[in-house]
Structures are given as structure tokens and as C-alpha cells.
Amino acid sequence: MLPAAALRDSAGVVISTVLTAASVIASAADDELIRQPYVEPGDCWSYRVENLAPRSQIDEYEECITFVGRAQDLILAVMKPKGGEREIDTSYTMSWVNRTGKGGTIVSYPKGQKPLTFPLRVGDTHSHWVEFRAALKGRNAGKTTWKTRVVGWEEVTVPAGKFRALKIESDGLVERYDVSTTFPVKMTG
């Protein structure tokens, strides 16, 4: 995992953030299999979020793992916004994809649906769907269907330095249950 990350959204809306946990394998060749990352309590990272629309209220923060339950496919963490006193509980799957995020959105993965299937390889594609409920926004709930591609390795520059990271792109379609509308989303991690 990168010690710092700049996540970009090119469609203007992000439902959940795929943190490219596979980027820790800086020495992997394009044809190598990328295994699921190993994390443990006490691991911490700093994040800086850029170019999100609508603009995030928390653009810089540190996140530290407090619990790892491999059998439950669960990572619990605490987020500490830069310059703030408060802490926000977050949770992820073992492939480091949101279950509950900083904005209070709860994401559920129906049986058999996985956001990433490890091991990964450049060129892999994967489809899945999730249901979400933005608990802090009233009745905001729905389903997002994703098509994800492992694009390839690229060099990224973040405040912590330059890193070779695995680029993953996802195209999605959001179906809001509460307002009967659909719209496309795109994520790059």
C-alpha cells in the first residue's frame, strides 16, 4: 500500500473508493500474478484526495488499521482528518474495498460478489455489483454495477515520493432506489 495516495475521479461522482492495495508490489512484472496484500493492526497510511466532484469535505487524513478478520473478510480502521480532533470508524473487505467509508455510506456485497478477485494480473477484467445506503443522507440508497479492468503499471508521484503502482479502472452504473434514476460513474485507483 502506498504511504500516501492521490485518488482521482474522472466522472465527477464516487460511490466507493477502490484503494489500489495491489500497488505495494512495486517489483512485479506485467505478466506476474499480484497476490492479495497482507495487512495487520497498526498499519497506517496518509491520504490526500484530489479532483473529486462533488468536493470531499475531508481531503487529507491518516488511516490506521485496528482489526483484521480474514475469516470475516473484514478490516476495521480509524481515520483521523488532518488538523482535526475527531476520529471516524471505517471498514473494508480484505481486498481493501469500502464497506463503510468516511462519508457514512454503507456498502454491502451480496453473496458471491467480490470487488476484486485475487490474484490479479494486468489485463484481467471483473464484473460485480454492490448495494449501498448513504446513512447520513436520509433515504439515499441503491445499487451499483461495476466493470473493473487491471490496466497496468504506471509511475505515480505523491507527497511521499515516486512509486510504481498498479492502475485499476472501474466503470459503473448507479441505480438509485429512492429517486428512481440511473447515472454512470468511473473510478481510477
C-alpha positions as CSV (number, residue, x, y, z in Angstrom):
1,M,0.0,0.0,0.0
2,L,1.3,3.4,-0.8
3,P,2.1,5.6,2.2
4,A,0.2,8.4,0.6
5,A,-2.3,8.3,-2.3
6,A,-3.9,10.8,-4.7
7,L,-7.2,9.3,-5.8
8,R,-8.9,10.8,-8.9
9,D,-12.4,10.6,-10.1
10,S,-12.9,11.3,-13.8
11,A,-16.7,11.2,-14.0
12,G,-17.5,13.6,-11.2
13,V,-19.1,11.1,-8.7
14,V,-17.6,8.4,-6.5
15,I,-19.8,5.9,-4.7
16,S,-17.0,3.9,-3.1
17,T,-13.2,4.2,-3.3
18,V,-11.1,1.3,-4.6
19,L,-7.8,1.8,-2.8
20,T,-5.3,0.0,-5.0
21,A,-3.9,-2.3,-2.4
22,A,-2.1,-4.2,-5.1
23,S,0.2,-1.2,-5.7
24,V,2.5,-2.5,-2.9
25,I,4.1,-4.9,-5.4
26,A,6.4,-2.4,-7.0
27,S,8.7,-5.1,-8.4
28,A,6.1,-7.2,-10.2
29,A,6.4,-7.6,-13.9
30,D,3.3,-7.1,-16.1
31,D,2.8,-10.8,-16.5
32,E,3.2,-11.7,-12.8
33,L,0.3,-12.6,-10.6
34,I,-0.4,-10.0,-7.9
35,R,-1.4,-11.5,-4.6
36,Q,-3.8,-10.1,-2.1
37,P,-1.9,-7.6,0.1
38,Y,-1.1,-8.6,3.7
39,V,-2.2,-6.0,6.3
40,E,-2.2,-6.1,10.1
41,P,-3.4,-3.9,13.0
42,G,-1.1,-0.9,13.5
43,D,-0.5,-0.4,9.7
44,C,-1.2,3.3,8.9
45,W,-1.3,5.4,5.7
46,S,-1.7,9.0,4.9
47,Y,-4.0,10.1,2.1
48,R,-4.6,13.2,0.0
49,V,-7.7,13.2,-2.2
50,E,-7.7,15.3,-5.3
51,N,-10.0,16.2,-8.1
52,L,-13.2,14.8,-6.7
53,A,-16.6,16.3,-7.6
54,P,-18.6,16.9,-5.5
55,R,-15.6,18.0,-3.5
56,S,-14.9,15.9,-0.4
57,Q,-15.1,17.6,3.0
58,I,-12.1,15.5,4.1
59,D,-9.2,15.9,1.7
60,E,-6.3,14.8,3.8
61,Y,-6.3,12.2,6.5
62,E,-4.4,9.3,8.2
63,E,-6.0,5.9,8.4
64,C,-4.8,3.1,10.8
65,I,-5.9,-0.5,10.9
66,T,-7.3,-1.6,14.3
67,F,-8.6,-5.1,13.4
68,V,-8.1,-7.7,10.7
69,G,-10.6,-10.6,10.5
70,R,-9.6,-12.7,7.5
71,A,-12.3,-15.3,8.1
72,Q,-14.9,-12.5,8.1
73,D,-13.4,-10.7,5.1
74,L,-13.1,-7.6,7.3
75,I,-10.6,-4.8,8.0
76,L,-11.5,-2.2,10.6
77,A,-9.7,1.1,10.7
78,V,-9.8,4.6,12.3
79,M,-9.5,7.7,10.1
80,K,-8.1,10.9,11.5
81,P,-8.6,14.0,9.4
82,K,-5.6,16.3,9.1
83,G,-5.8,19.1,11.7
84,G,-8.8,17.7,13.4
85,E,-9.6,16.1,16.7
86,R,-12.3,13.7,15.6
87,E,-11.9,10.1,14.5
88,I,-14.1,8.2,12.0
89,D,-14.5,4.5,12.0
90,T,-14.2,2.8,8.6
91,S,-14.3,-0.7,7.4
92,Y,-13.1,-2.6,4.3
93,T,-13.0,-6.0,2.7
94,M,-9.8,-7.9,2.8
95,S,-9.1,-6.6,-0.8
96,W,-9.2,-3.1,0.7
97,V,-12.5,-2.0,-0.7
98,N,-15.0,0.1,1.3
99,R,-17.7,-1.4,3.5
100,T,-18.2,1.8,5.4
101,G,-16.4,5.0,4.4
102,K,-15.6,8.4,5.7
103,G,-18.9,9.8,4.4
104,G,-21.1,7.3,6.2
105,T,-22.0,5.2,3.1
106,I,-22.6,1.6,3.9
107,V,-21.7,-0.8,1.1
108,S,-22.9,-4.5,1.1
109,Y,-21.5,-7.2,-1.2
110,P,-24.2,-9.8,-1.9
111,K,-23.0,-13.4,-1.6
112,G,-20.7,-14.3,-4.5
113,Q,-20.0,-10.6,-5.4
114,K,-16.4,-9.5,-4.9
115,P,-14.9,-6.2,-5.9
116,L,-11.6,-7.7,-6.8
117,T,-10.6,-11.3,-7.4
118,F,-7.0,-12.1,-6.3
119,P,-4.6,-13.0,-7.6
120,L,-4.7,-10.1,-10.2
121,R,-2.9,-9.9,-13.5
122,V,-2.5,-7.0,-15.9
123,G,-5.4,-7.3,-18.4
124,D,-7.8,-9.0,-16.0
125,T,-11.4,-7.8,-16.1
126,H,-14.1,-8.4,-13.4
127,S,-17.7,-7.5,-13.0
128,H,-19.7,-7.3,-9.8
129,W,-22.5,-5.3,-8.1
130,V,-23.0,-3.8,-4.7
131,E,-25.8,-2.2,-2.7
132,F,-25.3,1.0,-0.9
133,R,-27.0,3.2,1.6
134,A,-25.7,6.7,2.4
135,A,-26.8,6.6,6.0
136,L,-26.1,10.3,6.7
137,K,-28.1,11.5,3.6
138,G,-31.5,10.1,4.5
139,R,-33.1,7.7,2.0
140,N,-30.1,7.7,-0.4
141,A,-29.8,4.0,-1.4
142,G,-29.3,1.9,-4.4
143,K,-27.2,-0.5,-6.4
144,T,-24.0,0.0,-8.4
145,T,-22.9,-2.4,-11.1
146,W,-19.2,-2.3,-11.8
147,K,-16.9,-3.5,-14.7
148,T,-13.3,-3.4,-13.5
149,R,-10.0,-3.7,-15.5
150,V,-6.5,-4.1,-14.3
151,V,-4.9,-1.6,-16.7
152,G,-1.2,-1.9,-16.0
153,W,1.7,-0.5,-14.0
154,E,2.5,3.2,-14.0
155,E,4.7,5.6,-12.0
156,V,2.8,7.9,-9.7
157,T,4.1,10.8,-7.7
158,V,2.6,11.6,-4.3
159,P,3.9,13.7,-1.4
160,A,5.7,10.6,-0.1
161,G,7.7,10.2,-3.3
162,K,7.5,8.2,-6.6
163,F,6.0,4.8,-6.7
164,R,5.3,2.1,-9.3
165,A,1.6,1.4,-8.8
166,L,-1.0,-0.9,-10.4
167,K,-3.7,1.1,-12.2
168,I,-7.2,-0.2,-11.9
169,E,-10.2,1.4,-13.7
170,S,-13.8,0.8,-13.0
171,D,-16.9,1.8,-15.0
172,G,-20.1,1.7,-13.1
173,L,-23.8,2.3,-13.4
174,V,-25.6,3.6,-10.3
175,E,-29.3,2.8,-9.8
176,R,-30.8,4.9,-7.0
177,Y,-33.8,3.2,-5.4
178,D,-35.0,6.3,-3.6
179,V,-35.3,8.6,-6.6
180,S,-35.7,6.2,-9.5
181,T,-32.7,7.4,-11.5
182,T,-29.6,5.9,-13.0
183,F,-26.2,7.5,-13.9
184,P,-22.7,6.4,-14.9
185,V,-19.7,6.6,-12.6
186,K,-15.9,6.0,-13.2
187,M,-13.2,5.3,-10.7
188,T,-9.4,5.1,-11.2
189,G,-7.2,3.8,-8.4
